[in-house]
Amino acid sequence: MNTPGLTGKAKRVRIYVNEGDLHGHQPIHVALLAFLRKEGAAGATVLRALEGFGAKGEIHTFRFVDVAQRLPIVIEWIERAEQVDRLLPRIKEMVKRGLITVDDTDVALYCAYPVRDVSAALRASDVMSHDVVSVAPEASVREVVTLMLGKTYRAIPVVESGMPVGIITNSDLLKRGGLTMRVELLRSLDTPELHAELERLAHGAKNAADVMTPGPVTVPSSTPLTQVAEIMSYRRLKRLPVVDEHGALVGMISRLDVLRTAARTFEHQESEPREIGLAVDAPVGRTMRTDVPTVFPDTRLPEVVQAVTSTRLNRCLVVDRDRHVLGKITDAEVLDRVTPALRPSALRSLIQRLPFVHPKPEELQAEQHAKARTAADLMIETAVVSEDAPVREAIAAMLGGKHKIVAVIDAGKRLVGVLDRADLLHGLVSFNGSEK
């Protein structure tokens, strides 16, 4: 099981620039720190060097008589891999001269300050992602899917003359685009299988206008974050295009952006009462769902697949006979870790939500030699919080370990419920000490 915080495998990004380098009218290191903070990075540090030289071979050194020298500056940022993948392209655009390195690192200890409350003064423009990829109505479905495969976002706005006229999500691609599985599962396919799926989409001859949801719900960039959260919760939307005063697309804001903002840490403790815009102190037990699919460690693969596909969570929890939480299993984990010979049947079950059966003798034989044959072979760590804990703790647990669900336990550490991102967002907007 996982504890909140940035621990375990991570990426270390080092950005080497010079004192005096600018991004617009700002020093580059100031602009980079502001960007990382706005995008919800775990933290970054600026280091000013004593001496150094770069590509030009000129030595820059600190002397009291040389205070005007352009000294080297290093911005060091440690973050989870998916966050680095999301933000690094924008950072590379900002750094016109310098060096950027990325290497693997292990975080042995990460003790963050408490989760902050979301101020009612925050607007959509303060939280949204500016780095938005959009498509024209005539873009092919294959192009849309390829964009989703290469990025972390799960929706692409369709734009005409700068205005959002539609949005394409996973559901749109499954219902109208001819996609046979969620994009997350596509990533689990071997290269030949993935290529065949993309080629099949190309022959379908559908474009973005054919599959998009037209007339998407949008929010002005000046919309208070509390109102954004309410729209998402009550209209059951995962993300919203953000527009300027003319209706032109300027960003995207997701449910994860709202939760990440609620989980951003304090730079220092505050003794004065703070203005609370979202109910981060609402109790977990009042917003959790109780329809939790569970399996035991010795549950075999067919029953595991059935549990995973039984709800919209696409996940199940592994518990012992006393309902103590041991881990979780996701649909992607099932597809990734079963033996290749079993993958056609597993994929068919995951996509169509059908029982996992083996119509072919060779598949039945393959199960006997599969490395992942029971729930214990498939389970991975999961986040756990007490039913008495505030929503803020559940958000921190979810984001700290890259989880999409959080298990909820009672005083005896027995499973009583589960929370996903939609549940947490609903808790943030529905409670403020008592239900509205």
C-alpha positions in Angstrom: 0.0 0.0 0.0 1.1 3.5 -0.7 1.5 6.5 1.6 0.9 10.0 0.3 3.8 11.8 -1.2 6.4 11.7 -3.9 8.3 8.6 -3.0 9.8 5.8 -5.1 10.7 6.0 -8.7 10.8 9.6 -10.2 12.6 11.8 -12.7 15.2 14.5 -12.0 15.2 17.4 -14.4 18.1 19.8 -14.4 17.9 23.0 -16.5 21.1 24.9 -17.1 20.8 28.5 -18.1 22.7 31.8 -17.5 22.0 34.7 -15.2 20.4 37.4 -17.3 18.6 35.0 -19.7 15.1 36.1 -20.2 11.7 34.6 -21.1 9.7 37.6 -22.3 10.5 40.3 -19.7 11.2 37.9 -16.9 14.4 36.2 -15.8 14.2 32.7 -17.2 14.5 31.0 -13.8 11.7 33.1 -12.4 9.5 32.2 -15.4 10.3 28.5 -15.1 9.5 28.5 -11.3 6.2 30.3 -11.9 5.3 27.9 -14.7 6.1 24.8 -12.6 4.2 26.1 -9.6 1.1 26.9 -11.7 1.1 23.5 -13.3 1.2 21.7 -9.9 4.8 20.5 -9.8 5.9 19.0 -6.5 8.6 21.6 -6.2 11.8 23.0 -7.8 15.0 24.6 -6.6 17.2 27.3 -8.2 21.0 27.0 -7.6 23.4 29.9 -8.5 26.8 28.7 -9.4 30.2 30.1 -8.4 32.0 29.4 -11.6 31.4 27.6 -14.9 31.7 27.7 -18.7 29.5 26.6 -21.5 29.5 26.0 -25.2 31.4 29.3 -26.0 34.2 28.3 -23.6 34.1 31.5 -21.7 34.7 31.1 -17.9 32.1 32.9 -15.8 33.2 33.4 -12.2 32.0 35.2 -9.1 34.4 37.9 -7.9 33.5 41.0 -6.0 34.9 43.0 -8.9 33.0 40.9 -11.4 29.5 41.1 -10.0 28.1 41.8 -13.5 29.2 38.4 -14.8 26.5 36.1 -16.2 26.9 33.2 -13.8 25.4 29.8 -14.5 22.1 28.9 -12.9 20.7 25.4 -12.4 17.0 24.8 -11.9 16.5 21.3 -10.4 13.0 19.7 -10.5 12.1 16.2 -9.2 8.8 14.8 -10.3 6.9 11.7 -11.3 7.6 10.6 -14.9 4.1 11.3 -16.3 4.2 14.9 -14.9 7.7 15.4 -16.5 6.4 14.0 -19.8 3.5 16.5 -19.7 5.4 19.6 -18.8 8.8 19.1 -20.4 7.8 20.1 -24.0 6.6 23.5 -22.7 9.8 24.0 -20.7 11.9 23.2 -23.8 10.0 25.9 -25.7 10.8 28.4 -22.9 14.5 27.7 -22.7 16.0 29.3 -25.9 19.7 28.8 -24.8 21.0 26.3 -22.3 21.0 22.6 -21.4 18.2 20.3 -20.1 19.0 16.8 -18.7 16.6 14.1 -17.4 17.6 11.1 -15.4 16.0 8.5 -13.2 16.1 8.9 -9.5 14.7 7.2 -6.3 13.0 9.4 -3.8 13.7 8.0 -0.3 11.9 10.6 1.7 9.3 13.2 0.8 7.6 15.0 3.7 5.2 17.6 2.3 3.4 20.4 4.2 -0.3 19.9 4.7 -2.7 20.1 1.7 -3.8 23.6 1.2 -7.4 24.8 0.9 -8.5 26.2 -2.4 -9.0 29.9 -2.2 -12.3 31.2 -3.6 -10.2 33.9 -5.4 -8.7 31.3 -7.8 -9.9 31.4 -11.4 -9.9 29.0 -14.3 -7.0 30.8 -15.8 -4.9 30.2 -12.7 -5.3 26.4 -12.9 -5.9 25.5 -16.6 -3.3 24.0 -18.9 -2.2 26.4 -21.5 -0.4 23.8 -23.7 -3.6 22.6 -25.5 -3.6 20.5 -28.6 -6.6 20.8 -30.8 -7.8 19.5 -34.2 -9.8 20.9 -37.0 -13.2 19.3 -37.9 -11.7 17.6 -40.9 -8.9 15.8 -39.0 -9.0 12.0 -39.3 -9.9 9.8 -36.4 -6.5 8.1 -36.7 -4.9 11.5 -36.2 -6.9 12.1 -33.1 -6.1 8.7 -31.6 -2.4 9.1 -32.4 -2.4 12.5 -30.5 -4.0 10.9 -27.5 -1.5 8.0 -27.5 1.4 10.4 -27.3 0.1 12.7 -24.6 -1.4 12.5 -21.1 -4.7 14.1 -21.9 -7.9 12.2 -22.6 -9.8 14.7 -24.6 -9.1 16.9 -27.6 -11.1 20.0 -28.5 -12.2 20.5 -32.1 -11.6 24.1 -33.1 -12.8 26.1 -36.1 -11.6 29.7 -36.5 -10.2 29.6 -33.0 -13.5 28.6 -31.4 -14.2 25.3 -29.8 -17.1 23.6 -31.8 -16.8 20.1 -30.3 -14.7 17.9 -28.0 -13.6 14.3 -28.6 -13.2 12.0 -25.6 -12.5 8.3 -25.1 -16.2 7.7 -25.0 -16.8 9.5 -28.4 -14.1 7.3 -30.0 -15.6 4.2 -28.7 -19.2 5.1 -29.6 -18.8 6.7 -33.0 -15.1 6.6 -34.0 -14.8 2.8 -34.4 -12.2 2.4 -31.6 -12.5 -1.0 -30.0 -10.9 -0.2 -26.7 -10.0 2.7 -24.5 -6.8 4.6 -25.4 -5.2 3.4 -22.1 -5.6 -0.2 -23.3 -4.2 0.6 -26.7 -0.9 1.5 -25.1 -0.7 -2.1 -23.8 -0.7 -3.6 -27.3 2.4 -4.8 -29.0 3.6 -2.6 -31.9 2.1 -4.8 -34.7 -1.3 -5.0 -32.9 -1.3 -1.2 -32.4 -0.3 -0.5 -36.0 -3.1 -2.8 -37.2 -5.7 -1.0 -35.0 -4.5 2.4 -36.3 -4.7 1.2 -39.9 -8.2 -0.1 -39.4 -9.2 3.4 -38.2 -7.6 5.0 -41.2 -9.7 2.8 -43.5 -12.8 3.9 -41.6 -12.6 7.4 -43.3 -14.3 9.1 -40.4 -13.1 12.6 -39.3 -13.3 14.6 -36.1 -16.6 16.2 -37.0 -18.2 12.8 -37.4 -17.3 11.6 -33.9 -17.1 14.7 -31.7 -19.6 15.8 -29.1 -20.8 19.1 -30.6 -21.4 22.3 -28.6 -19.1 21.5 -25.7 -19.6 23.1 -22.3 -17.0 25.8 -21.9 -16.0 28.2 -19.1 -14.6 31.7 -19.4 -11.0 32.1 -18.1 -12.3 34.4 -15.4 -14.7 31.7 -13.9 -14.0 31.1 -10.2 -12.5 27.6 -9.6 -15.3 26.8 -7.2 -17.8 27.3 -10.0 -15.7 25.2 -12.4 -15.7 22.4 -9.9 -19.5 22.6 -9.5 -20.0 22.5 -13.3 -17.8 19.4 -13.5 -19.4 17.6 -10.6 -23.1 18.2 -11.4 -22.8 17.8 -15.2 -20.4 14.8 -14.7 -17.7 16.2 -16.9 -14.0 15.3 -16.6 -12.6 18.4 -18.4 -13.7 21.7 -19.8 -12.3 24.0 -22.6 -11.5 27.4 -21.3 -12.3 30.4 -23.6 -11.4 34.1 -23.6 -13.9 37.0 -23.7 -14.3 36.4 -27.5 -15.0 32.7 -27.1 -11.6 31.6 -28.5 -10.0 28.6 -26.9 -7.2 29.5 -24.5 -6.8 26.4 -22.3 -8.2 23.2 -20.9 -9.1 22.5 -17.2 -9.6 19.0 -16.0 -10.9 17.3 -12.9 -7.3 16.4 -12.1 -6.3 20.1 -12.3 -8.8 21.0 -9.7 -7.8 18.1 -7.4 -4.1 18.9 -7.9 -4.7 22.5 -7.0 -6.5 21.4 -3.8 -3.5 19.2 -3.0 -0.7 21.8 -3.7 1.4 22.2 -0.6 1.9 25.4 1.5 5.2 27.2 1.2 4.8 28.0 4.9 2.3 27.5 7.7 -0.3 30.2 8.2 -1.8 31.0 11.6 -4.6 33.2 10.3 -7.9 31.6 9.1 -8.0 31.1 5.4 -10.8 31.7 2.9 -12.0 28.3 1.8 -13.4 28.0 -1.6 -13.9 24.2 -1.7 -14.7 21.9 1.2 -11.4 20.1 1.6 -12.4 19.2 5.2 -15.5 17.2 4.2 -15.4 13.7 5.6 -14.4 10.9 3.2 -17.2 8.6 4.6 -19.9 11.0 3.3 -18.7 11.0 -0.3 -17.4 7.5 -0.9 -19.2 4.8 -2.9 -19.8 1.4 -1.3 -20.2 -0.7 -4.5 -16.6 -1.9 -4.4 -15.7 -4.9 -6.6 -13.4 -7.1 -4.6 -11.5 -10.4 -5.0 -9.3 -12.6 -2.8 -5.6 -13.2 -3.4 -6.3 -16.7 -4.7 -9.1 -15.6 -7.1 -8.3 -16.9 -10.5 -7.9 -14.9 -13.7 -11.5 -15.3 -15.2 -13.1 -14.1 -12.0 -10.6 -11.2 -11.7 -11.5 -10.0 -15.1 -15.2 -10.2 -14.3 -14.6 -8.1 -11.1 -12.5 -5.5 -13.0 -15.2 -5.0 -15.6 -18.2 -5.0 -13.2 -18.2 -1.2 -12.7 -17.1 2.0 -14.4 -13.9 2.0 -12.3 -12.2 -0.6 -14.5 -10.5 -1.7 -11.3 -11.1 -4.1 -8.3 -9.5 -4.3 -4.9 -7.8 -7.3 -3.4 -8.8 -8.1 0.2 -8.2 -10.9 2.7 -10.9 -12.9 4.4 -11.3 -10.1 7.0 -11.6 -7.4 4.2 -8.2 -5.9 4.9 -7.0 -4.2 1.7 -4.0 -5.8 0.1 -3.8 -4.1 -3.3 -5.7 -3.3 -6.5 -5.9 -4.7 -10.0 -6.6 -2.5 -13.1 -7.7 -3.5 -16.6 -4.4 -2.3 -18.0 -2.5 -4.5 -15.5 -4.5 -7.5 -16.6 -3.7 -7.0 -20.2 -0.1 -6.1 -19.6 0.8 -9.1 -17.4 -1.1 -12.1 -18.8 0.7 -14.3 -21.2 0.6 -13.2 -24.9 -1.5 -16.3 -25.9 -4.2 -15.3 -23.5 -4.4 -11.6 -24.5 -7.0 -12.0 -27.3 -9.5 -13.5 -24.8 -8.5 -11.0 -22.0 -8.9 -8.1 -24.4 -12.2 -9.3 -25.7 -13.5 -9.6 -22.1 -12.2 -6.2 -21.0 -13.7 -4.4 -24.1 -17.1 -6.1 -24.2 -17.4 -6.7 -20.4 -18.0 -10.4 -21.0 -16.9 -13.4 -19.0 -13.3 -14.4 -19.6 -13.5 -17.7 -21.5 -11.1 -19.7 -23.6 -12.8 -20.8 -26.9 -9.5 -22.2 -28.2 -7.7 -25.2 -26.7 -4.3 -23.5 -27.1 -5.5 -20.6 -24.9 -6.7 -22.9 -22.2 -3.3 -24.6 -22.3 -1.6 -21.2 -22.1 -3.3 -20.4 -18.9 -1.7 -23.3 -17.2 1.7 -21.7 -17.9 0.8 -18.1 -17.4 2.8 -16.1 -14.8 -0.3 -14.2 -13.8 -2.9 -16.7 -12.9 -4.4 -15.3 -9.7 -5.2 -11.9 -8.2 -2.1 -12.1 -6.0 0.0 -12.3 -9.2 -1.7 -9.2 -10.7 -2.2 -6.8 -7.8 -0.3 -3.6 -7.3 -0.2 -1.1 -4.5 -3.2 1.1 -3.8 -3.9 4.2 -1.6 -5.9 3.8 1.6 -7.5 6.4 3.9 -9.8 6.2 6.9 -13.5 6.9 6.5 -13.1 9.7 9.1 -10.3 11.4 7.2 -11.0 14.7 5.4 -11.2 14.8 1.6 -7.9 16.6 1.6 -6.1 13.5 2.8 -7.8 11.3 0.1 -6.7 13.8 -2.6 -3.1 13.8 -1.3 -3.1 10.0 -1.2 -4.5 9.7 -4.7 -2.1 12.2 -6.3 0.9 11.3 -4.3 0.9 7.7 -5.7 -0.6 8.2 -9.2 -3.7 6.4 -8.2 -7.2 6.8 -9.8 -9.0 5.3 -6.8 -8.5 5.4 -3.0 -9.7 2.6 -0.7 -11.6 3.7 2.4 -11.3 1.6 5.6 -13.0 1.7 9.0 -11.4 1.8 12.5 -10.8 -1.9 12.2 -8.9 -1.4 8.9 -11.7 -3.2 7.0 -12.7 -2.0 3.5 -16.0 0.0 3.6 -15.8 2.0 0.4 -13.8 3.5 -2.5 -13.3 7.0 -4.0 -12.4 7.9 -7.5 -11.8 11.4 -8.9 -15.4 12.1 -9.6 -16.3 11.2 -6.0 -13.6 13.5 -4.6 -14.7 16.4 -6.8 -18.3 15.9 -5.6 -17.1 15.9 -2.0 -15.3 19.2 -2.6 -18.3 21.0 -3.9 -21.1 19.3 -2.0 -20.0 19.8 1.6 -18.8 22.6 3.7 -19.2 21.0 7.1 -22.7 19.9 6.2 -24.4 19.0 2.9 -25.8 21.9 0.9 
